[in-house]
Amino acid sequence: MFQVKNNIDEKLSKRRPIKLAKIMSEQLKYELAKELGVYNTVMNEGWGGVPSRECGNLVKMAIMKAEQSMGQSNRY
Protein backbone atom coordinates (compact mmCIF):
# COMPACT_ATOMS: atom_id res chain seq x y z
CA MET A 1 0.00 0.00 0.00
CA PHE A 2 2.76 2.43 0.96
CA GLN A 3 4.62 1.75 -2.30
CA VAL A 4 1.51 2.47 -4.38
CA LYS A 5 0.96 5.79 -2.59
CA ASN A 6 4.59 6.80 -3.21
CA ASN A 7 4.24 6.00 -6.92
CA ILE A 8 1.11 8.13 -7.17
CA ASP A 9 2.75 11.02 -5.30
CA GLU A 10 5.79 10.76 -7.56
CA LYS A 11 3.66 10.88 -10.73
CA LEU A 12 1.67 13.85 -9.45
CA SER A 13 4.81 15.78 -8.54
CA LYS A 14 6.17 15.37 -12.09
CA ARG A 15 3.14 17.05 -13.68
CA ARG A 16 3.51 20.65 -14.64
CA PRO A 17 0.95 22.98 -13.09
CA ILE A 18 -1.37 24.77 -15.50
CA LYS A 19 -0.87 28.48 -15.26
CA LEU A 20 -4.14 30.38 -15.07
CA ALA A 21 -2.61 33.29 -16.96
CA LYS A 22 -2.31 31.08 -20.04
CA ILE A 23 -5.93 30.06 -19.84
CA MET A 24 -7.49 33.37 -18.84
CA SER A 25 -5.97 36.75 -19.69
CA GLU A 26 -5.07 39.12 -16.88
CA GLN A 27 -7.42 41.72 -18.37
CA LEU A 28 -10.36 39.32 -18.28
CA LYS A 29 -9.63 38.34 -14.67
CA TYR A 30 -9.67 41.98 -13.57
CA GLU A 31 -12.85 42.71 -15.57
CA LEU A 32 -14.59 39.77 -13.89
CA ALA A 33 -13.29 40.85 -10.47
CA LYS A 34 -14.88 44.27 -11.05
CA GLU A 35 -18.19 42.65 -12.06
CA LEU A 36 -18.16 40.47 -8.93
CA GLY A 37 -17.24 43.36 -6.66
CA VAL A 38 -13.93 41.88 -5.50
CA TYR A 39 -11.64 44.18 -7.48
CA ASN A 40 -10.67 46.23 -4.41
CA THR A 41 -9.79 43.07 -2.52
CA VAL A 42 -7.60 41.92 -5.39
CA MET A 43 -5.85 45.28 -5.54
CA ASN A 44 -5.32 45.50 -1.77
CA GLU A 45 -4.62 41.87 -0.84
CA GLY A 46 -3.94 40.08 -4.12
CA TRP A 47 -5.86 37.11 -5.49
CA GLY A 48 -5.18 35.17 -2.28
CA GLY A 49 -7.48 37.54 -0.39
CA VAL A 50 -10.49 36.66 -2.54
CA PRO A 51 -12.77 34.07 -0.89
CA SER A 52 -12.89 30.70 -2.64
CA ARG A 53 -16.61 31.08 -3.31
CA GLU A 54 -15.95 34.28 -5.24
CA CYS A 55 -13.11 32.60 -7.15
CA GLY A 56 -15.57 29.89 -8.13
CA ASN A 57 -18.01 32.55 -9.28
CA LEU A 58 -15.23 34.17 -11.29
CA VAL A 59 -14.57 30.87 -13.07
CA LYS A 60 -18.30 30.40 -13.75
CA MET A 61 -18.50 33.87 -15.27
CA ALA A 62 -15.42 33.20 -17.42
CA ILE A 63 -16.98 29.98 -18.71
CA MET A 64 -20.27 31.73 -19.46
CA LYS A 65 -18.46 34.48 -21.38
CA ALA A 66 -16.45 31.91 -23.35
CA GLU A 67 -19.61 29.97 -24.22
CA GLN A 68 -21.36 33.17 -25.30
CA SER A 69 -18.41 34.16 -27.44
CA MET A 70 -18.29 30.69 -29.04
CA GLY A 71 -22.02 30.82 -29.72
CA GLN A 72 -21.70 34.19 -31.43
CA SER A 73 -18.75 33.08 -33.57
CA ASN A 74 -20.63 29.96 -34.69
CA ARG A 75 -23.54 32.02 -36.00
CA TYR A 76 -21.51 33.78 -38.68
RORO-188160 format. One line per field, with one value per residue (C-alpha): x, y, z; residue in one letter; residue number from 1. Coordinates in Angstrom, 2 decimals. Example, Ala and Ser with C-alpha at 12.3 -4.5 7.8 and 13.67 -1.06 7.14 Angstrom:
REM residues 2
c1 = 12.30 / 13.67
c2 = -4.50 / -1.06
c3 = 7.80 / 7.14
aa = A / S
i = 1 / 2
This chain:
REM residues 76
c1 = 0.00 / 2.76 / 4.62 / 1.51 / 0.96 / 4.59 / 4.24 / 1.11 / 2.75 / 5.79 / 3.66 / 1.67 / 4.81 / 6.17 / 3.14 / 3.51 / 0.95 / -1.37 / -0.87 / -4.14 / -2.61 / -2.31 / -5.93 / -7.49 / -5.97 / -5.07 / -7.42 / -10.36 / -9.63 / -9.67 / -12.85 / -14.59 / -13.29 / -14.88 / -18.19 / -18.16 / -17.24 / -13.93 / -11.64 / -10.67 / -9.79 / -7.60 / -5.85 / -5.32 / -4.62 / -3.94 / -5.86 / -5.18 / -7.48 / -10.49 / -12.77 / -12.89 / -16.61 / -15.95 / -13.11 / -15.57 / -18.01 / -15.23 / -14.57 / -18.30 / -18.50 / -15.42 / -16.98 / -20.27 / -18.46 / -16.45 / -19.61 / -21.36 / -18.41 / -18.29 / -22.02 / -21.70 / -18.75 / -20.63 / -23.54 / -21.51
c2 = 0.00 / 2.43 / 1.75 / 2.47 / 5.79 / 6.80 / 6.00 / 8.13 / 11.02 / 10.76 / 10.88 / 13.85 / 15.78 / 15.37 / 17.05 / 20.65 / 22.98 / 24.77 / 28.48 / 30.38 / 33.29 / 31.08 / 30.06 / 33.37 / 36.75 / 39.12 / 41.72 / 39.32 / 38.34 / 41.98 / 42.71 / 39.77 / 40.85 / 44.27 / 42.65 / 40.47 / 43.36 / 41.88 / 44.18 / 46.23 / 43.07 / 41.92 / 45.28 / 45.50 / 41.87 / 40.08 / 37.11 / 35.17 / 37.54 / 36.66 / 34.07 / 30.70 / 31.08 / 34.28 / 32.60 / 29.89 / 32.55 / 34.17 / 30.87 / 30.40 / 33.87 / 33.20 / 29.98 / 31.73 / 34.48 / 31.91 / 29.97 / 33.17 / 34.16 / 30.69 / 30.82 / 34.19 / 33.08 / 29.96 / 32.02 / 33.78
c3 = 0.00 / 0.96 / -2.30 / -4.38 / -2.59 / -3.21 / -6.92 / -7.17 / -5.30 / -7.56 / -10.73 / -9.45 / -8.54 / -12.09 / -13.68 / -14.64 / -13.09 / -15.50 / -15.26 / -15.07 / -16.96 / -20.04 / -19.84 / -18.84 / -19.69 / -16.88 / -18.37 / -18.28 / -14.67 / -13.57 / -15.57 / -13.89 / -10.47 / -11.05 / -12.06 / -8.93 / -6.66 / -5.50 / -7.48 / -4.41 / -2.52 / -5.39 / -5.54 / -1.77 / -0.84 / -4.12 / -5.49 / -2.28 / -0.39 / -2.54 / -0.89 / -2.64 / -3.31 / -5.24 / -7.15 / -8.13 / -9.28 / -11.29 / -13.07 / -13.75 / -15.27 / -17.42 / -18.71 / -19.46 / -21.38 / -23.35 / -24.22 / -25.30 / -27.44 / -29.04 / -29.72 / -31.43 / -33.57 / -34.69 / -36.00 / -38.68
aa = M / F / Q / V / K / N / N / I / D / E / K / L / S / K / R / R / P / I / K / L / A / K / I / M / S / E / Q / L / K / Y / E / L / A / K / E / L / G / V / Y / N / T / V / M / N / E / G / W / G / G / V / P / S / R / E / C / G / N / L / V / K / M / A / I / M / K / A / E / Q / S / M / G / Q / S / N / R / Y
i = 1 / 2 / 3 / 4 / 5 / 6 / 7 / 8 / 9 / 10 / 11 / 12 / 13 / 14 / 15 / 16 / 17 / 18 / 19 / 20 / 21 / 22 / 23 / 24 / 25 / 26 / 27 / 28 / 29 / 30 / 31 / 32 / 33 / 34 / 35 / 36 / 37 / 38 / 39 / 40 / 41 / 42 / 43 / 44 / 45 / 46 / 47 / 48 / 49 / 50 / 51 / 52 / 53 / 54 / 55 / 56 / 57 / 58 / 59 / 60 / 61 / 62 / 63 / 64 / 65 / 66 / 67 / 68 / 69 / 70 / 71 / 72 / 73 / 74 / 75 / 76
